[in-house]
Amino acid sequence: MVLYARDIVEKEFLTLSASSTVLEGAKAMKNTRHGFAVVGTTNEPQGIVTEWDIVSKVVAEGWDPQKVTMAEVMSSELLSIDAGAPLSAVSQLMTEKGVRRLLVKDGGSVIGFITAKTMLARMNDYVDKVSSQISRLQAPWF
């Protein structure tokens, strides 16, 4: 049993327009309990703003979050992976690039995101399931 990106993708995520203020973005992130927001649309994401972006680029610099737009603080390089990629490829890409979130595409269309948190939770479930199957196969037949 192999897990693929499509098996663990989070299909619901927050999207905001590039002209939204950082304050609006932070409030939306709080209300939806998301640690990031995609800037743009699900079909045409322009970038991503994370909680770290807000802290390091706005708060730490003393900027007014009511006057700064999401476009001004977003990271525009969005890493993506194909929905058919195995979990090992997802893990390798996230590790190599030092990211906690990956865009998942299927046939060029965005279908969701994979986060490090989801990755860990699903891998734990997967290991438990495989371990259980191995235990059953090794059990005596009497």
Contacts in CASP RR format, 6 or more apart in sequence:
PFRMAT RR
TARGET T0000
AUTHOR 0000-0000-0000
METHOD contacts of the structure
MODEL  1
MVLYARDIVEKEFLTLSASSTVLEGAKAMKNTRHGFAVVGTTNEPQGIVT
EWDIVSKVVAEGWDPQKVTMAEVMSSELLSIDAGAPLSAVSQLMTEKGVR
RLLVKDGGSVIGFITAKTMLARMNDYVDKVSSQISRLQAPWF
1 126 0 8 1.000
1 129 0 8 1.000
1 130 0 8 1.000
2 86 0 8 1.000
2 87 0 8 1.000
3 86 0 8 1.000
3 87 0 8 1.000
3 122 0 8 1.000
3 123 0 8 1.000
3 126 0 8 1.000
4 83 0 8 1.000
4 84 0 8 1.000
4 85 0 8 1.000
4 86 0 8 1.000
4 87 0 8 1.000
5 81 0 8 1.000
5 82 0 8 1.000
5 83 0 8 1.000
5 84 0 8 1.000
5 85 0 8 1.000
5 86 0 8 1.000
5 87 0 8 1.000
5 89 0 8 1.000
5 90 0 8 1.000
5 102 0 8 1.000
5 104 0 8 1.000
5 114 0 8 1.000
6 83 0 8 1.000
6 84 0 8 1.000
6 104 0 8 1.000
6 106 0 8 1.000
6 111 0 8 1.000
7 87 0 8 1.000
7 122 0 8 1.000
8 87 0 8 1.000
8 90 0 8 1.000
8 114 0 8 1.000
8 118 0 8 1.000
8 119 0 8 1.000
8 122 0 8 1.000
9 83 0 8 1.000
9 104 0 8 1.000
9 111 0 8 1.000
9 112 0 8 1.000
9 113 0 8 1.000
9 114 0 8 1.000
10 112 0 8 1.000
10 113 0 8 1.000
10 114 0 8 1.000
10 115 0 8 1.000
10 118 0 8 1.000
11 111 0 8 1.000
11 112 0 8 1.000
13 34 0 8 1.000
13 36 0 8 1.000
13 37 0 8 1.000
13 38 0 8 1.000
13 112 0 8 1.000
13 113 0 8 1.000
14 28 0 8 1.000
14 29 0 8 1.000
14 32 0 8 1.000
14 34 0 8 1.000
14 36 0 8 1.000
14 37 0 8 1.000
14 38 0 8 1.000
15 37 0 8 1.000
15 38 0 8 1.000
15 39 0 8 1.000
15 40 0 8 1.000
15 41 0 8 1.000
15 42 0 8 1.000
15 45 0 8 1.000
16 24 0 8 1.000
16 25 0 8 1.000
16 28 0 8 1.000
16 37 0 8 1.000
16 38 0 8 1.000
16 39 0 8 1.000
16 40 0 8 1.000
16 49 0 8 1.000
16 70 0 8 1.000
17 39 0 8 1.000
17 40 0 8 1.000
17 70 0 8 1.000
18 39 0 8 1.000
18 40 0 8 1.000
18 46 0 8 1.000
18 69 0 8 1.000
18 70 0 8 1.000
18 71 0 8 1.000
18 74 0 8 1.000
19 69 0 8 1.000
19 70 0 8 1.000
19 71 0 8 1.000
20 28 0 8 1.000
20 39 0 8 1.000
20 69 0 8 1.000
20 70 0 8 1.000
21 65 0 8 1.000
21 66 0 8 1.000
21 67 0 8 1.000
21 68 0 8 1.000
21 69 0 8 1.000
21 70 0 8 1.000
22 49 0 8 1.000
22 54 0 8 1.000
22 58 0 8 1.000
22 63 0 8 1.000
22 65 0 8 1.000
22 66 0 8 1.000
22 68 0 8 1.000
22 69 0 8 1.000
22 70 0 8 1.000
22 72 0 8 1.000
22 73 0 8 1.000
23 65 0 8 1.000
23 66 0 8 1.000
25 37 0 8 1.000
25 49 0 8 1.000
25 70 0 8 1.000
26 54 0 8 1.000
26 65 0 8 1.000
28 34 0 8 1.000
28 37 0 8 1.000
29 35 0 8 1.000
29 36 0 8 1.000
29 37 0 8 1.000
29 51 0 8 1.000
35 50 0 8 1.000
35 51 0 8 1.000
36 48 0 8 1.000
36 49 0 8 1.000
36 50 0 8 1.000
36 51 0 8 1.000
36 101 0 8 1.000
37 48 0 8 1.000
37 49 0 8 1.000
37 70 0 8 1.000
38 45 0 8 1.000
38 47 0 8 1.000
38 48 0 8 1.000
38 113 0 8 1.000
39 45 0 8 1.000
39 46 0 8 1.000
39 47 0 8 1.000
39 48 0 8 1.000
39 49 0 8 1.000
39 70 0 8 1.000
39 71 0 8 1.000
39 74 0 8 1.000
40 46 0 8 1.000
40 47 0 8 1.000
42 110 0 8 1.000
42 112 0 8 1.000
43 109 0 8 1.000
43 110 0 8 1.000
45 78 0 8 1.000
45 103 0 8 1.000
45 110 0 8 1.000
46 71 0 8 1.000
46 74 0 8 1.000
46 76 0 8 1.000
47 74 0 8 1.000
47 75 0 8 1.000
47 76 0 8 1.000
47 77 0 8 1.000
47 78 0 8 1.000
48 74 0 8 1.000
48 75 0 8 1.000
48 78 0 8 1.000
48 101 0 8 1.000
49 70 0 8 1.000
49 73 0 8 1.000
49 74 0 8 1.000
49 75 0 8 1.000
50 75 0 8 1.000
50 100 0 8 1.000
50 101 0 8 1.000
53 73 0 8 1.000
53 74 0 8 1.000
53 75 0 8 1.000
54 65 0 8 1.000
54 73 0 8 1.000
57 63 0 8 1.000
57 73 0 8 1.000
58 65 0 8 1.000
58 68 0 8 1.000
58 73 0 8 1.000
59 65 0 8 1.000
78 103 0 8 1.000
79 93 0 8 1.000
79 97 0 8 1.000
79 99 0 8 1.000
79 102 0 8 1.000
79 103 0 8 1.000
80 102 0 8 1.000
80 103 0 8 1.000
80 104 0 8 1.000
80 105 0 8 1.000
80 110 0 8 1.000
81 89 0 8 1.000
81 90 0 8 1.000
81 93 0 8 1.000
81 102 0 8 1.000
81 103 0 8 1.000
81 104 0 8 1.000
81 105 0 8 1.000
81 114 0 8 1.000
82 104 0 8 1.000
82 105 0 8 1.000
82 106 0 8 1.000
82 107 0 8 1.000
83 104 0 8 1.000
83 105 0 8 1.000
83 106 0 8 1.000
83 107 0 8 1.000
83 111 0 8 1.000
84 106 0 8 1.000
87 119 0 8 1.000
87 122 0 8 1.000
87 123 0 8 1.000
87 126 0 8 1.000
90 102 0 8 1.000
90 114 0 8 1.000
90 119 0 8 1.000
91 119 0 8 1.000
93 99 0 8 1.000
93 102 0 8 1.000
94 100 0 8 1.000
94 102 0 8 1.000
94 114 0 8 1.000
94 116 0 8 1.000
94 119 0 8 1.000
100 115 0 8 1.000
100 116 0 8 1.000
100 117 0 8 1.000
101 113 0 8 1.000
101 114 0 8 1.000
101 115 0 8 1.000
101 116 0 8 1.000
102 113 0 8 1.000
102 114 0 8 1.000
103 110 0 8 1.000
103 112 0 8 1.000
103 113 0 8 1.000
104 110 0 8 1.000
104 111 0 8 1.000
104 112 0 8 1.000
104 113 0 8 1.000
104 114 0 8 1.000
105 111 0 8 1.000
END
